[in-house]
Amino acid sequence: MSNIVYIATSIDGYIADKNNQLDWLHDTPNPNTTGSDFGFANFMDQIDALVMGRNTFEMVASFDCDWPYSKPVFVLSNTLSSVPSDYQDKVFLIKGELTQVVSELNQKGYQRLYIDGGKTVQSFLEQDLIDEMIITTIPVLLGGGVPLFGDLVAPLKFTNVSTERWLDCLVQSRFVRLR
């Protein structure tokens, strides 16, 4: 069982800009024209389901493309009561304490969870529920926005198990939690 973060961040640690936008990600080479997805397809093959917050779900649903995930997506939300009909068999609402949520998903056979979204990642880290992080650093300083990391009660130690350079501009590092 593991909970894994796979995310892009600016050099200064933001995952969205001051207007909660992701336009800055488009300044990087397009994987569709370079033939590389920066390891994302391989990563997706290794996970069973995604867990994301409402804001991330709404952001992804607003993209002008088909739903990008073939795995079940569980949206953490205390405010949504249903998902749009286009996503009925793809997206499922879930709420509760994170340890309970993870336990319920694990019992349903979802052992490797992709944890996505700023507040969701921060909440999982606050409760020491992240086992691995794959962080792709984009060479831009945003100067503010939505941070990837938040306050913690105590430090969480990780070890860097690999770092790759993609397209002469992106750096992707994989960190595993030391327990």
N, C-alpha and C positions, 0 to 999 in steps of 0.2 A: 504494500500500500504506500503510495506516495502522492504528495501534492506538489505540483510543479508550476512555476511561473515561467512564461515565455513572453518576453515583452521588449519593446524598443524604448529607449530613453535618450534624451539629449545629453550632451556632455555634463550639463549642470543638474541632471537627475530628474527632468520633467518628462511626463508621458503625454501631456497635452499642453498647449500654449495658454496664455492668459485669458483667451476667449474660449477655452475648452475645445479648441480645434486641433486637427491633426495634419493640416496642410503642409507643415514643415517636413513631414515624412515623404512628401512627393518630390522633394529636392534630391532624394537619393535615386540612384539608377533603378529603373523599373525592372523587377525580376522577370516580367513577361518578355522583355526584349533582350535580357542578358542570358536567359536560360537557367538562372539560379533562383531558388526560392529561399536561400540562406538557411537551409536545413529544416524549413517549416514542415514540408510534407513528411519527412522522416520522423520528425517530432510527433506530428498528428497520428502517424501509424502506431506510435507507442503509447498513446493515451486512450482511455476508455470513455471519458466524458469531460465536458467543460463546466466550470462554475464561474459565473460572473455576476456582477451587480447590475441593477436596473439601468444605471446610467450607461454602462458599457453596452448592454443589450440594445438600448435605444439608439446609441451611436452606430453600432454595427447594422442594425435594421434600417438606418437612414442612408447607408451607402447605396450608391447607384449600381448595384450588382446583385446577382443571385446570392442566396444565403450561403456563406462560405464554409459552413461546417457540416460534415457528414456524421459526426458523433452527436449524441444527445447533449443539449445545453441546459443546464440548471441555472435559473436566474434567482439570485437572492433578492427578495423584495418583501417589505412589509406593507407596501402601498398598492402594488398591482394585484388585481383580482383575477385577471385573465390575460392571455397572450393573444395578439392579433391572429385571425383565422389562418393567415398565410404560414404561420409557424406552429400550428397546433400539434403536429407530430414530431417537431424538432426541438421545441423549447418548452421547458417545464418549470413552473414556479415552485420555489422552495423557501422556507423560512425557519428560523429557530436559532438556537445556539450553534456556533460553528462546529464544535466537537460532535454535537448530535447530528448535524447535517452530514458531516463527513462519515460518521458511523453508519447512518442510514444509507448513504450512497454506496459505501463499501459493502454493506450487507446485500445490496441489490446487484453486486457484482462489478461495480465501478471502482476498481482498485487504484488506477493511475488517473488522477484528476488534474486537468489543466486549469489553473487558477488565474483569472484575468480581471483587470480593472483596478484602478488606483485604490479606491476605498476597500475593495475586497481583498486585494493583496495586503494592504496595511493591516486589515483586521486579522487575516490569517497569520501574519507575522507577529502581531501583538500577542496572539495565543500560541506562538511557536508551532504553527501547523504547516509550515513550508519546509519541504525536504530538499528541494532543488530549485535553482533559479538559472534561467538562460536569458541573459540580458544582452541585447544588441545596442551598442552605443552609436548614435548618429552624430556626426561631427558638426553640431550646431549648438550655440548657447541661446537658450530661450529667455533667460533673465526672469523667469517667473512662470507660473502656470500650475498644473496639477502635478504634485510631486509623486514619485514612485514610492518613496519611503516616508514614514511618519515617526512619531515618538515611540520608543520602546521602554518597558520597565527595566529591562536589563539587556546587555549586548547579546546578540545571537552570532555565533561563530560559524563561518562557512569556509570551505577550502575551494580554491580554484582548481578544477580538474582539467579544463581545457580553455584555450583561447584561439579563435580563428580570425583572420582578416579577410574580409569579403570586398571584392571590387575596388581594392585600393582606397577604401574610404570608411568602411564599417568595421567595427570590432565586436565580435560576439564571444562572450565569456560564459562558461558554465560553472556554477558554484553548487556544491553539495553541503548540506547542513552537517556540522560536526556535532555528534551527540555523545 
